[in-house]
């Protein structure tokens, strides 16, 4: 089981890095305000290639897990033709599992079931991230220029005499947020 957890963690880390790199690479060629249709096409092409490469990497990891580490097996149901599974069978299984389709014509056995579940969960997360990326482009935003949340800079604890209200009557005195940190509003855009 330790080997399955370790191999899953390595695959998740490498595939996540690949996905982030693919989205960052695609965002360099995206300017939705000028060419919205072209930007969506570029993003979709990059995402399809990225997901295919990621499933291919998972297939290689599963092939290694079955043939070298021997933590489980990928088996076809009894109605199958009895031939040994090829790498293309692994790739097919992992692509179907990555997209969470899960047809059931190939079944993992042993600790490979854990790896299969982690791969499906991870695939779902990455497909969701890809959908969000495309929706940003369709909304006219360049995903590489998206801003994170900026927190208000207020030292804590703040002395009461530094807090001013709108009705303080003092000219040119900036207002400060003196609420405790957990109640401060973020200025997200």
N, C-alpha and C positions, 0 to 999 in steps of 0.2 A: 504494500500500500504506500509506503514511503516513496518508492520509485515512481509510482503513478502520480503522487502529489508533486514531487520534484519536477517530473517531466511536464506536467500540466502547468506548473508555475513558470517554467522556462518558456514553454510555447506561448503562454499568455503574454509574458513580457516582450518576447521578440515580435509576436504578431501585433501587439499594441503599438510598439515602436514603428513597425512597418506601416501601420494604418495612419498614425500621426504624420509620418513622413510623406505618405501619399497625399493626404489632405493638404498639408502645407505646400507640397509641390504643385498640386492642382490650383491652390488659391493664388499662386503667382501669375496664373494665366487668366484670372477672373476679374473682369471689370463690368459688373452687371449694369451699371448706368449707361454704358456705351453699347454693349452687345449682349442683351439678356439671353437670347436663344442660344447663341454660340457658347456663352458661359455655362449654361445648363448642360449642353452637349459635352463640353470639355470635362465638366465635373462628373457627369454620369460615366463617361468613358474611363476616367481615372479611377473612379470608385469600383467599377466592374473589374478592371484589371487588378486593383488592389485586393478585392475580396477573393478573386480567383487565385492570386498568388498566396494569399493567407490560407485558403483552404488547401492549397498544394503543400504548404509548409506543415500544416496540421497532418496531412496524409503522410508526409515523410516522418513526422514524429510518431504517428501511430504504427507505421511500418517498422520503425525502430523499436517501439515498445513491444510489438508482437514477435518480431524475428530475432532481435538481439537481447532485449531486456527480459522478454518472456513473462510479461505481467498479465497476459490475457490473450484472447484470440478474437478474431472477427469471423463469424461463421454465417453461412447461408442457411436458410431453413431447409428442412428435410425434402421439400419439393424441388430444391435446386438440382442442378445437373451433376453435382459432385466434383467438379473440377476445382483445382486449387485457385485461391483468389490471387489476382494480379495487383500490381500497384494501382492500375486504373480502377479496380474495384474499390480500393481504399480511398482513392481520390473521389470517386463517385459518392461513397458513403459519407465522407467528411464534408463534401459540398452540400449534400442533402441535409446533413446534421447541422452544419454551420448556419444554414438558412432556416433552421428549426422546422423544416418540412417533415422529416422523420418518416419515411415511407415504410420501414420495417422489413425490407427485403434482405437486409444484412443485419446481423445482431452481434453486439459486443458481448464478450464473456470475460469473467474474472474482473480484475481491477481496471480493465479497459472501459468498463461501464462508468466508472468515476470520471475517467478522462473524457468520455463521450459527453457526459452531462456538463462538465466544465466547458468543453468546446462549444456546445449548443448555447449555453448561457453567455459565453464570451462573444460568439457570433451574433447573438441577439443585441448585445450592447453595441457592437461595432456597426451593425446595420442601422441601428437607431441613430448613432452618431453621424453616419453617412446621410441618412434622411434629413437630419437637422442641418447638415452642411448644405444640402441641395435646397432646402426650404429657405435658408438665409439668402442664397443666390437668387431664388425666385422672388424673394421679397425685395430685391434690389440692393442687398448688402454684400460687401466683400467680406467673407468670413475671416480673412487674415487681418482685417482691420477692426474686428469686433473688440470692444473694450470690456474689461472686467468691471466688477463693482469697485467703486472708490469709497473708502470709508471716510467719514468726517474726522478731521484731526482735532480732537479735543482731549487735552490732558485730563487724566482722572487721578485723584479726586479734584474737582474744581471748587474753588472757594466761592461761597454765595455772592460775595461782592463783585465777582467777575461776571456773573450771570446778569444779563440785562433782559428786560422784557420789551415788547413793542411799545409799551406805554410808559417807558422810563422817563421820557422827556429830555434825555440827554442828547444833544446834537452830536452827530458823527461818531457815535459809539457803536461798534459792530455787535450784532447779536451773537450769542454763543449757545450751543446746545449743551445744557448742563444735566441732561438725563443720564442715568447710569448706562454703561456700555451696552448692556443687553437690550436697552430700549431705544438706542440710537437708530435712526433711519439710514439706510444705505442709499447713495445717490447713483443707482444703476440706470444705465440708459439702454 
